[in-house]
Amino acid sequence: TEQWQSRALHLARIKELVKLEDQRTLTCHNHQVFSSVVLRSLNEDFMQPNGYTYADLIELSPYEFSWYNFWLQKSRSIPIVIREPLVKMLHHDGQHLEYALRGTTIEDVARGYLGLVINSSFARVWPDITPDEPTSTTVSRYVPASILLSALAKKIRLLPKLMRRKG
């Protein structure tokens, strides 16, 4: 998509500016803790010699985590340990709906993550949203009534077939 192509160009620009030859794109998103060692190195070893401020970096490419990550890859200021995220982020309403339809519970999430965050871009529309609300509530938030009614009508028409299979 156009958004990914634009992002890819921005990331390539960061790699070019920091002279990172590693083709891998090691990156992180949401709820990350930045190391002061890496930030100090970014500032002292890259930004100052090139006359850059943090605002300059964002103007060159608006991906602050990628500046940090690519500089870490380049400088190896601290060891890189690749692991799954500690916090599960529901980025959009489709992910929230999928969790509900799959019956994913808070206990399920807790087995793999320390926390769960619902992105405010869609939670703003539903200020009472919670990750453990009933599935019917979540489905009713996102699925239009016309689709729900159509699905219900189809389900009712299938009932005789389903009942015969069980018998």
Disulfide bonds with the S-S distance in Angstrom:
none
